[in-house]
């Protein structure tokens, strides 16, 4: 999901998927949460709020189910520079 940077002391970026009714919020700490079954109006109200952090805390945080998005581990690199199992 594409997130847009926001001007907030607690939130770094926000995205919304209207098809799945999912709000994704990245915090300044780097943690990312998806909020489920969020109406598009709730997203629009959040983005229009004079204080995103205050609005989020009052109208989103404890209202919608949240799932933390854990980044996938980076692929492991082979050491040695050659194909695995080959000895030189």
Secondary structure, 3 states (H helix, E strand, C coil): CCCEECCCCCEEEEEEECCCCEEEEEECCCCEEEECCCCHHHHHHHHHCCCHHHHHHHHCCCCCCEEEECCCCCCCCCCCCCCCCCCC
